[in-house]
Amino acid sequence: MIIINIEELLKKNNKSKYWLCKQMNITSRNLNRIIKQETDSISFRYIEDFCEFLNCTTGDLIKIK
């Protein structure tokens, strides 16, 4: 199972989901779907934005469980 590690990275950076939504121009519903693993795919644009705004690498963002 692939885990998108957004919540842990937000805590590490002292940022909120609201802040991330505003930075990425994404709805909170879509962000929560990604966090809760309720989506089948994620665009490379989102992966790039997550890494930029959360100051991380793809290895930090994406985990395999």
C-alpha positions as CSV (number, residue, x, y, z in Angstrom):
1,M,0.0,0.0,0.0
2,I,1.3,3.5,-0.9
3,I,1.0,6.1,1.8
4,I,1.1,9.8,1.0
5,N,2.8,11.2,4.2
6,I,1.2,14.7,4.1
7,E,0.0,15.0,7.7
8,E,3.3,14.1,9.2
9,L,5.1,16.6,7.0
10,L,2.6,19.3,7.8
11,K,3.3,18.8,11.5
12,K,7.1,18.8,10.9
13,N,6.8,22.2,9.2
14,N,4.2,23.6,11.6
15,K,1.7,24.2,8.8
16,S,-2.0,23.5,8.5
17,K,-4.0,21.7,5.8
18,Y,-5.8,25.0,5.2
19,W,-2.4,26.7,4.5
20,L,-1.5,23.9,2.1
21,C,-4.8,24.1,0.3
22,K,-4.3,27.8,-0.3
23,Q,-0.7,27.4,-1.5
24,M,-1.6,24.6,-3.9
25,N,-5.0,26.0,-5.0
26,I,-6.6,22.6,-4.1
27,T,-9.9,22.1,-2.2
28,S,-9.8,20.7,1.3
29,R,-12.0,17.8,0.1
30,N,-9.5,16.8,-2.5
31,L,-6.6,17.1,-0.1
32,N,-8.4,15.0,2.5
33,R,-9.1,12.3,-0.1
34,I,-5.4,12.2,-0.9
35,I,-4.5,12.0,2.8
36,K,-7.1,9.3,3.5
37,Q,-5.9,7.2,0.5
38,E,-9.4,7.6,-1.1
39,T,-8.0,8.3,-4.5
40,D,-6.6,6.0,-7.2
41,S,-4.1,8.4,-8.7
42,I,-2.3,11.7,-8.0
43,S,-0.8,14.0,-10.6
44,F,2.8,14.7,-10.9
45,R,2.0,18.4,-10.5
46,Y,0.5,17.7,-7.0
47,I,3.6,15.6,-6.1
48,E,5.9,18.4,-7.1
49,D,3.8,21.0,-5.2
50,F,3.6,18.9,-2.1
51,C,7.4,18.5,-2.1
52,E,8.0,22.2,-2.8
53,F,5.6,23.5,-0.1
54,L,6.4,20.8,2.5
55,N,10.1,21.2,1.9
56,C,10.6,17.4,1.3
57,T,11.7,14.9,-1.3
58,T,9.4,12.4,-3.0
59,G,11.0,9.7,-0.7
60,D,9.7,11.7,2.3
61,L,6.3,12.2,0.8
62,I,5.6,8.7,-0.6
63,K,5.9,5.6,1.6
64,I,5.2,2.0,0.9
65,K,3.6,0.0,3.7
